[in-house]
Amino acid sequence: MQQDVQEWFATRSYHGTQWSPEQLLQRKRGTRVSVVLPARDEAATVGQIVAALRRELMEDVPLIDELVVIDSDSTDGTGAVAAAAGAQVHRQAEILPAHGNVPGKGEALWKSLAVTSGDVLAFVDADLREFDTQFAVGLLGPLLAEPGVQFVKSCYDRPLHDGATILPAGGGRVTELVARPLLNLFWPQLSGLVQPLAGEYAGRRSLLERVPFVSGYGVEIAMLIDVLELVGLDAMAQVDLGVRSHRNSSDAALARMAAQIQLTVQARLRCDSPVAGGGQLTQFLRQGERFLSETHDIGVLERPPMAQVPEYRAQPAGRVA
């Protein structure tokens, strides 16, 4: 790592256990906190996550002011489960309807800015197993304890289930094969991030409303690059949250993820590309004695910074009813 990145790594890397909810409550000083869970067909896990956050960080210790689930067109009752557990639930397609509805996590995150009121927002994936509310506490810690921090990225061990054993430090295949090499080559200031594609992160609204949101799997790497260019490395931090258990993706799904990440990076490098931010990926399945082709769209779309959306600007404090 470069010297400045080494210094950042030493001073802006935290551990999620170094703060308690009670300590952060004292440091809020009027800051309003929203926790957002983007969810699509996560009925099996979202209720437990919402219930724990509500019980421990809203009722026992009022650290969180707003707990919101953005239901991304689920078909398994995710929204009903989340509402029963105590979350405010918004259907993704019904937020800013004049702007349409783009599939993918990035759309849910972008639209969450329009239906939340927090000065600080923390995004937590809804597929986490064995959820510990210290995840949220750890994400919020640097933002509430360090005035100079504007964006926090999580890192953790990701157990990889290989069918026979659980490898404690496994997982992260797209990170190691695609995202990390690209960041080290073109944005070396981001080389100190342990998990650049981590799905849990938090930021100040004043920053998040100024960055574009990419659809699909490009959202995490795009946000890192855009935040770096807007506020610089010292305004960013990472926090070790221990272990993150969730379902692992197939190699075929990871290939589609990798393709979208590549397209997102090309856009930020302003590379000319024949696919211009879109395209298709052909993969193959074995069926008996022959291979069958399967083609997937891998295009990425980009939502503008929320601060540029007229409906958002027109509402008090930027929130859309």
N, C-alpha and C positions, 0 to 999 in steps of 0.2 A: 504494500500500500504506500501511496505517497505520504510525505510527512504530515501534511495538513489533514489527511484522512485518518492517519494514525492518532493524531491529537483529537480529532472528532470522536473516533471510536472510544478513546479513553475517557472523554468527558461527557459524551452524549449517549452512552449505552447504560441502561438501567436494568434493574431486575424488578419484576412486578410485585415481589413480596416486600419491597422496602417501604411501601406505604400501606396503611390500614384505611378502611373507609372513614373512620373517625378522624384520622389525621387530614385526609383530603377534604372532609366536610368543613374543617376549620379554615382551610385554605381557599375555599370557593369564593368567599368575599363577594357574594352577589352574582357570581357567574352561573348562568343557567346551563344545565347539562342535558343533552339528549342522547339516548342510545338507540341505534337503528339496527334492525335485523332484516336484511333482504332475504326473502324466502320464496322458493318455488318447490312445491311438493315436499315439504319438510314436516309433515304432520307428526312423524315419529319422534322428532327431537325438539321442535320449536316450543312446545308447551312446557317442557321441563326447563328450558333455558329462560323463558319469559317468567315463569313462576319463581325461579330462584332469584332473578334480578329484581323482581318486584318485592319479594319478601325481604331480601337481605339488603338491597341498596335503595329501596324507596320507603319501605315501612320500618324496618329495624333501624337503618341509618339513611336519612333522606339525602343521599348523595346524588341520585339521578332524579331529575325533574320530569322527564318525559321518556317513555318507553314505547317505541314505534316499530311495528312490523309492516314492511312493504311487501304485499302479497303479489308475486309476479305470475299471475294467471295460473295459480295452482288448481289442480283437479282432485286433490286428495283431502280437502277440508282443512288445509293449513291455516287459512284465515280464521275459521271458527275455533280451532284449537288455540290459536294465539290469543284471540279475544277472550275466550273462557279463562285463560291463564292470567289475564290482566293487562294485555297490551292494547294500545290504540292501533287499529288495523286499517290500512289504506290499500285499496286495490291499485296496482301500478297503472293500469289502463285508464283509471278515472282521474288521475292527477294530471293537470295541464292537458286536458283532452284535445285541445286545438293543435297541439304539437305531435299528436299521434303516439304510438306506443312501439318502442323498439325492443326486441327480445334481448335479454341478458342482464347480468348483475349491474353493469354500469348504469343502465337506465334506472334501475331501482334506487341506486345511490344518488344519482342526479335529481330524480324527482323527490327524494326524501327531503332535500333542502327546501322544497316548496311547502311542505306540510309539517315541518318542525319549527321550534322556536328557540332552540338552544344556542348559546354563544359558542359552545363547544359540542361537537358531535363525535361519537364513537361508533364505528361500524363493526358489528360482530356477526359472523356467519351463523346461519340457523341450523347447520348440520352437525354441530359439535356434539360429541358423546362425552359422558363423564364431565359435564360442564361445571366449572368452578367460577363463581362470580369474581374471584380475584383477577380473572381475565380482564374484566371491565375496569376494575380498580387500577390494574397495572397500566392499561392504555391511557387512563385519565391522569395518572400520576404526574408525568412530566409537564403536561399542559397546565395543571393546577398548581404545581410546585415551582415551575421555572417560567417566569414571565417571557423569556426570550424564545421559548419553544413554541412553534406554531403547528407542527405536524409530527405525529408519532406513528412509527411502524412497529409491528410486533415481530418477534422471532421466537422459535420454539423447536423442540424435537417433534418430528412427525412420524409416529410408528407406521411402518409399512407391513401390511399383512400379506405374506407371500403364500398363504395356503397351509403352511405347516408351522411356521414360527412368526413371531412379531419382532422385527428388527427395530430397536429403540430409536436409532438415529437415521432410519431409512426415509424414503420418500423424497420429494423435491426433485424429481427427475427433470422436469422442464426447467426448473431453476438452474440446475447445474449444467445442463446441455445447451440451453438457449439463452435464458435471461442473464445469467451471471457473465458469460463471455461477452455478450453484447454491451452490457453496462461497463465492464472493465475496459473494453476497447474504446468506446465512444463517450462514456460519462464516467471516467475513473474516480470522480469525487463520490460516486455512489458505490464504490467497491467495498466499502466497510459495512454494507448492509448484509446481515446474515441471511435474512429471508425476504428478498425483494418482492416476491410474489405472494407474501402472506396476505390472507384475506381479512385480517383484523387490523384496523388502523384508526386514528382519530386526528381531528384537526380543529382549528378555530374556524368558525363560520366566515369570518372576514377573509380568510384565505380560500376556503373551499368554494365559496361562491365566485371566485375569480379564475378557477381552473376549469377547462373542458373535461367532460366525462366521456370516455370511450366505451362503446358497447362490448359485450362479450368478455373474452379473456384478456383483452388488452388494457383493461381499466387500471390494474395495479401498476404495471410498468409505466404507463402513460402518466399516471398521477405522480409517481416519483420524479420523473424527468421534468414535468411541468412545475412541480413544487420547487425543485432545485433551482430552476431558472427564474422563478418568481421571488423567492425569499432567501436562497442560498443555503449551504449545507449546515451552518451553525444554528439555523432555525428549525432543523430537523433532528429527531431523536429516534432511538429504537429501544424497545423494552423486551426483556426475556420473560416470556410467560410460561416457561416450563415445558409442558407436553401438550400437544394438540392432537386429539383423537377424532378422526372423521373417516368417512368412507373414501377409499382410494379409487382412482380412476383407471380405466383400462388403457393399454398402450395406444389404441386407436383414438380414444378421446384425448389423450395427451398430445397426439400428433396434431389434432385440430387446434388445441390450445396453443401449441408451439407456432403454428402457422399464423394465428391471429396476433400473437406477440411479435412475430417478425414483421408483419404488416404495420403494426403500430409503431415499431421502432423506425421502419423505413420512412413513415410519414414525418417523424420528428427529426430525422436526418435530412428531410426534404429530398429524398432520393426519387428520381424518376422511375416509375414502375409501370409495366404494361397493364397491371391489374388495378392501379389507381385506388388502392385501399380495399379492393375486393378481389374476388376470385373463387376458385374451387379447388378442393383437394380430393383426389381419387385414391381410395384405399381398396384393399382386396380381402375377401373372405374365402376360405376353403369350403367347398361343397362337394363332397365325394371325391371324384377324380379331377375336378376342375376348380378354377378360381373364378369367383364372381366379383365384379367391380362394384363399388359403392361410392358415389360422389356426394360431397358435402359442400355447401356454400360456406366460405370462411371470411366473408367480407366483414369489415369493421366500420361502424358509423361513429360519428363524434358529435356529442351534444355541446352547445356553446356554454361558456361560463354562465351560471345561473343569474349573475348580476346583470347580464345583458338581456334577459327574458322580460318583456314588458309587463306581464302579469305579476311577476315577482317584484319588480321595481315599484309597481303601483300600490302594493299592499304595505301597511305599517310594518316596519322592521323587516320587510321583504318576504313575509310569509303569505301564502295563498290560501284562502279559506277553502 
